[in-house]
């Protein structure tokens, strides 16, 4: 993951201006500001937290054009998920008002002198779509690989078609899985900045590709973590709050679980260390970082922690809660 968890603080009230299916099990929502208040600025790769209920907050990438009067998100219905996507698909209606966080960007596109290769898999097209628009507007040397398991599952095909041969599409049902290294080499990925978003196997394949090609600089956005919140050999520790309250965290428990059980409300979304929603300042103690959000510099500073997955290296950590 490139970049830190920076972004706009505060919340914005929006109205669902329109809703439509854009692919199989993918529903798009267009969000307009309430009372004409302009929406905060954002950059390609940013996401927002959408409050769907009192204890239901989910993070979704913005897939509209930065600077537009409205925001757009597209949500894949996860049939085995925790309920957020089902709520978007079956409960949210046009005209509803929602509370949304200011945008945060852990996946910042940097347009410089190097070629850019964008890679999207399935719903991973959402943060990649505005990247394509920005790279094209900047006159950058860029290409895109748009992957989907079937034609019905491929979102925003018509929009991407406007870029012509810059975008290469592949559908698994047409000839089987793609030869990813060969496809990326053909697009110049070996000596490019590669930005990828999609399912975990795709990101793992991109990491293998970049590791074998020193000229490739890889940046990825994850929708799911690596399941490493609790590991064999983890030790118990104590979380101390700013007022001195002490909350024990068991070896088989996350900080977020312990805080929630103790009645301490911490805003969270993914619970897998990929969205940054639960980012919490650290006042004392050494975090053991297991997230995919913070940069190496931010990890080394020890000033922030993601309590949904990260732990404490010592016996105690003091959080600004």
Secondary structure as a PSIPRED ss2 file (coil, helix, strand):
# PSIPRED VFORMAT (PSIPRED V4.0)

   1 X C   1.000  0.000  0.000
   2 X C   1.000  0.000  0.000
   3 X C   1.000  0.000  0.000
   4 X C   1.000  0.000  0.000
   5 X C   1.000  0.000  0.000
   6 X C   1.000  0.000  0.000
   7 X E   0.000  0.000  1.000
   8 X C   1.000  0.000  0.000
   9 X C   1.000  0.000  0.000
  10 X C   1.000  0.000  0.000
  11 X E   0.000  0.000  1.000
  12 X E   0.000  0.000  1.000
  13 X E   0.000  0.000  1.000
  14 X E   0.000  0.000  1.000
  15 X E   0.000  0.000  1.000
  16 X E   0.000  0.000  1.000
  17 X E   0.000  0.000  1.000
  18 X E   0.000  0.000  1.000
  19 X E   0.000  0.000  1.000
  20 X E   0.000  0.000  1.000
  21 X E   0.000  0.000  1.000
  22 X E   0.000  0.000  1.000
  23 X E   0.000  0.000  1.000
  24 X C   1.000  0.000  0.000
  25 X C   1.000  0.000  0.000
  26 X E   0.000  0.000  1.000
  27 X E   0.000  0.000  1.000
  28 X E   0.000  0.000  1.000
  29 X E   0.000  0.000  1.000
  30 X E   0.000  0.000  1.000
  31 X E   0.000  0.000  1.000
  32 X E   0.000  0.000  1.000
  33 X E   0.000  0.000  1.000
  34 X H   0.000  1.000  0.000
  35 X H   0.000  1.000  0.000
  36 X H   0.000  1.000  0.000
  37 X C   1.000  0.000  0.000
  38 X C   1.000  0.000  0.000
  39 X C   1.000  0.000  0.000
  40 X C   1.000  0.000  0.000
  41 X C   1.000  0.000  0.000
  42 X C   1.000  0.000  0.000
  43 X C   1.000  0.000  0.000
  44 X C   1.000  0.000  0.000
  45 X C   1.000  0.000  0.000
  46 X C   1.000  0.000  0.000
  47 X E   0.000  0.000  1.000
  48 X E   0.000  0.000  1.000
  49 X E   0.000  0.000  1.000
  50 X E   0.000  0.000  1.000
  51 X E   0.000  0.000  1.000
  52 X E   0.000  0.000  1.000
  53 X E   0.000  0.000  1.000
  54 X C   1.000  0.000  0.000
  55 X C   1.000  0.000  0.000
  56 X E   0.000  0.000  1.000
  57 X E   0.000  0.000  1.000
  58 X E   0.000  0.000  1.000
  59 X E   0.000  0.000  1.000
  60 X E   0.000  0.000  1.000
  61 X E   0.000  0.000  1.000
  62 X C   1.000  0.000  0.000
  63 X C   1.000  0.000  0.000
  64 X C   1.000  0.000  0.000
  65 X C   1.000  0.000  0.000
  66 X C   1.000  0.000  0.000
  67 X C   1.000  0.000  0.000
  68 X C   1.000  0.000  0.000
  69 X C   1.000  0.000  0.000
  70 X E   0.000  0.000  1.000
  71 X E   0.000  0.000  1.000
  72 X E   0.000  0.000  1.000
  73 X E   0.000  0.000  1.000
  74 X E   0.000  0.000  1.000
  75 X E   0.000  0.000  1.000
  76 X E   0.000  0.000  1.000
  77 X C   1.000  0.000  0.000
  78 X C   1.000  0.000  0.000
  79 X C   1.000  0.000  0.000
  80 X C   1.000  0.000  0.000
  81 X C   1.000  0.000  0.000
  82 X C   1.000  0.000  0.000
  83 X C   1.000  0.000  0.000
  84 X H   0.000  1.000  0.000
  85 X H   0.000  1.000  0.000
  86 X H   0.000  1.000  0.000
  87 X H   0.000  1.000  0.000
  88 X H   0.000  1.000  0.000
  89 X H   0.000  1.000  0.000
  90 X H   0.000  1.000  0.000
  91 X C   1.000  0.000  0.000
  92 X C   1.000  0.000  0.000
  93 X C   1.000  0.000  0.000
  94 X C   1.000  0.000  0.000
  95 X C   1.000  0.000  0.000
  96 X C   1.000  0.000  0.000
  97 X E   0.000  0.000  1.000
  98 X E   0.000  0.000  1.000
  99 X E   0.000  0.000  1.000
 100 X E   0.000  0.000  1.000
 101 X E   0.000  0.000  1.000
 102 X C   1.000  0.000  0.000
 103 X C   1.000  0.000  0.000
 104 X E   0.000  0.000  1.000
 105 X C   1.000  0.000  0.000
 106 X C   1.000  0.000  0.000
 107 X C   1.000  0.000  0.000
 108 X C   1.000  0.000  0.000
 109 X C   1.000  0.000  0.000
 110 X C   1.000  0.000  0.000
 111 X C   1.000  0.000  0.000
 112 X C   1.000  0.000  0.000
 113 X C   1.000  0.000  0.000
 114 X C   1.000  0.000  0.000
 115 X C   1.000  0.000  0.000
 116 X E   0.000  0.000  1.000
 117 X E   0.000  0.000  1.000
 118 X E   0.000  0.000  1.000
 119 X E   0.000  0.000  1.000
 120 X E   0.000  0.000  1.000
 121 X E   0.000  0.000  1.000
 122 X H   0.000  1.000  0.000
 123 X H   0.000  1.000  0.000
 124 X H   0.000  1.000  0.000
 125 X H   0.000  1.000  0.000
 126 X H   0.000  1.000  0.000
 127 X H   0.000  1.000  0.000
 128 X H   0.000  1.000  0.000
 129 X H   0.000  1.000  0.000
 130 X H   0.000  1.000  0.000
 131 X H   0.000  1.000  0.000
 132 X H   0.000  1.000  0.000
 133 X H   0.000  1.000  0.000
 134 X H   0.000  1.000  0.000
 135 X H   0.000  1.000  0.000
 136 X H   0.000  1.000  0.000
 137 X H   0.000  1.000  0.000
 138 X C   1.000  0.000  0.000
 139 X C   1.000  0.000  0.000
 140 X C   1.000  0.000  0.000
 141 X C   1.000  0.000  0.000
 142 X E   0.000  0.000  1.000
 143 X E   0.000  0.000  1.000
 144 X E   0.000  0.000  1.000
 145 X E   0.000  0.000  1.000
 146 X E   0.000  0.000  1.000
 147 X E   0.000  0.000  1.000
 148 X E   0.000  0.000  1.000
 149 X C   1.000  0.000  0.000
 150 X C   1.000  0.000  0.000
 151 X C   1.000  0.000  0.000
 152 X C   1.000  0.000  0.000
 153 X C   1.000  0.000  0.000
 154 X C   1.000  0.000  0.000
 155 X C   1.000  0.000  0.000
 156 X C   1.000  0.000  0.000
 157 X H   0.000  1.000  0.000
 158 X H   0.000  1.000  0.000
 159 X H   0.000  1.000  0.000
 160 X H   0.000  1.000  0.000
 161 X H   0.000  1.000  0.000
 162 X C   1.000  0.000  0.000
 163 X C   1.000  0.000  0.000
 164 X H   0.000  1.000  0.000
 165 X H   0.000  1.000  0.000
 166 X H   0.000  1.000  0.000
 167 X E   0.000  0.000  1.000
 168 X E   0.000  0.000  1.000
 169 X E   0.000  0.000  1.000
 170 X E   0.000  0.000  1.000
 171 X E   0.000  0.000  1.000
 172 X C   1.000  0.000  0.000
 173 X C   1.000  0.000  0.000
 174 X C   1.000  0.000  0.000
 175 X C   1.000  0.000  0.000
 176 X C   1.000  0.000  0.000
 177 X C   1.000  0.000  0.000
 178 X C   1.000  0.000  0.000
 179 X C   1.000  0.000  0.000
 180 X H   0.000  1.000  0.000
 181 X H   0.000  1.000  0.000
 182 X H   0.000  1.000  0.000
 183 X H   0.000  1.000  0.000
 184 X H   0.000  1.000  0.000
 185 X H   0.000  1.000  0.000
 186 X H   0.000  1.000  0.000
 187 X C   1.000  0.000  0.000
 188 X C   1.000  0.000  0.000
 189 X H   0.000  1.000  0.000
 190 X H   0.000  1.000  0.000
 191 X H   0.000  1.000  0.000
 192 X C   1.000  0.000  0.000
 193 X E   0.000  0.000  1.000
 194 X E   0.000  0.000  1.000
 195 X E   0.000  0.000  1.000
 196 X E   0.000  0.000  1.000
 197 X E   0.000  0.000  1.000
 198 X C   1.000  0.000  0.000
 199 X C   1.000  0.000  0.000
 200 X H   0.000  1.000  0.000
 201 X H   0.000  1.000  0.000
 202 X H   0.000  1.000  0.000
 203 X H   0.000  1.000  0.000
 204 X H   0.000  1.000  0.000
 205 X H   0.000  1.000  0.000
 206 X H   0.000  1.000  0.000
 207 X H   0.000  1.000  0.000
 208 X H   0.000  1.000  0.000
 209 X H   0.000  1.000  0.000
 210 X H   0.000  1.000  0.000
 211 X H   0.000  1.000  0.000
 212 X C   1.000  0.000  0.000
 213 X C   1.000  0.000  0.000
 214 X C   1.000  0.000  0.000
 215 X C   1.000  0.000  0.000
 216 X C   1.000  0.000  0.000
 217 X E   0.000  0.000  1.000
 218 X E   0.000  0.000  1.000
 219 X E   0.000  0.000  1.000
 220 X E   0.000  0.000  1.000
 221 X E   0.000  0.000  1.000
 222 X C   1.000  0.000  0.000
 223 X C   1.000  0.000  0.000
 224 X C   1.000  0.000  0.000
 225 X C   1.000  0.000  0.000
 226 X C   1.000  0.000  0.000
 227 X C   1.000  0.000  0.000
 228 X C   1.000  0.000  0.000
 229 X C   1.000  0.000  0.000
 230 X C   1.000  0.000  0.000
 231 X C   1.000  0.000  0.000
 232 X C   1.000  0.000  0.000
 233 X C   1.000  0.000  0.000
 234 X C   1.000  0.000  0.000
 235 X C   1.000  0.000  0.000
 236 X C   1.000  0.000  0.000
 237 X E   0.000  0.000  1.000
 238 X E   0.000  0.000  1.000
 239 X E   0.000  0.000  1.000
 240 X E   0.000  0.000  1.000
 241 X C   1.000  0.000  0.000
 242 X C   1.000  0.000  0.000
 243 X C   1.000  0.000  0.000
 244 X C   1.000  0.000  0.000
 245 X C   1.000  0.000  0.000
 246 X E   0.000  0.000  1.000
 247 X E   0.000  0.000  1.000
 248 X E   0.000  0.000  1.000
 249 X E   0.000  0.000  1.000
 250 X C   1.000  0.000  0.000
 251 X C   1.000  0.000  0.000
 252 X C   1.000  0.000  0.000
 253 X C   1.000  0.000  0.000
 254 X C   1.000  0.000  0.000
 255 X H   0.000  1.000  0.000
 256 X H   0.000  1.000  0.000
 257 X H   0.000  1.000  0.000
 258 X H   0.000  1.000  0.000
 259 X H   0.000  1.000  0.000
 260 X H   0.000  1.000  0.000
 261 X H   0.000  1.000  0.000
 262 X C   1.000  0.000  0.000
 263 X C   1.000  0.000  0.000
 264 X C   1.000  0.000  0.000
 265 X C   1.000  0.000  0.000
 266 X C   1.000  0.000  0.000
 267 X C   1.000  0.000  0.000
 268 X C   1.000  0.000  0.000
 269 X C   1.000  0.000  0.000
 270 X C   1.000  0.000  0.000
 271 X C   1.000  0.000  0.000
 272 X C   1.000  0.000  0.000
 273 X C   1.000  0.000  0.000
 274 X C   1.000  0.000  0.000
 275 X C   1.000  0.000  0.000
 276 X C   1.000  0.000  0.000
 277 X C   1.000  0.000  0.000
 278 X C   1.000  0.000  0.000
 279 X E   0.000  0.000  1.000
 280 X E   0.000  0.000  1.000
 281 X E   0.000  0.000  1.000
 282 X E   0.000  0.000  1.000
 283 X E   0.000  0.000  1.000
 284 X E   0.000  0.000  1.000
 285 X C   1.000  0.000  0.000
 286 X C   1.000  0.000  0.000
 287 X E   0.000  0.000  1.000
 288 X E   0.000  0.000  1.000
 289 X C   1.000  0.000  0.000
 290 X C   1.000  0.000  0.000
 291 X C   1.000  0.000  0.000
 292 X C   1.000  0.000  0.000
 293 X C   1.000  0.000  0.000
 294 X C   1.000  0.000  0.000
 295 X C   1.000  0.000  0.000
 296 X H   0.000  1.000  0.000
 297 X H   0.000  1.000  0.000
 298 X H   0.000  1.000  0.000
 299 X H   0.000  1.000  0.000
 300 X H   0.000  1.000  0.000
 301 X H   0.000  1.000  0.000
 302 X C   1.000  0.000  0.000
 303 X C   1.000  0.000  0.000
 304 X E   0.000  0.000  1.000
 305 X E   0.000  0.000  1.000
 306 X E   0.000  0.000  1.000
 307 X C   1.000  0.000  0.000
 308 X C   1.000  0.000  0.000
 309 X C   1.000  0.000  0.000
 310 X C   1.000  0.000  0.000
 311 X E   0.000  0.000  1.000
 312 X E   0.000  0.000  1.000
 313 X C   1.000  0.000  0.000
 314 X C   1.000  0.000  0.000
 315 X C   1.000  0.000  0.000
 316 X E   0.000  0.000  1.000
 317 X E   0.000  0.000  1.000
 318 X E   0.000  0.000  1.000
 319 X E   0.000  0.000  1.000
 320 X C   1.000  0.000  0.000
 321 X C   1.000  0.000  0.000
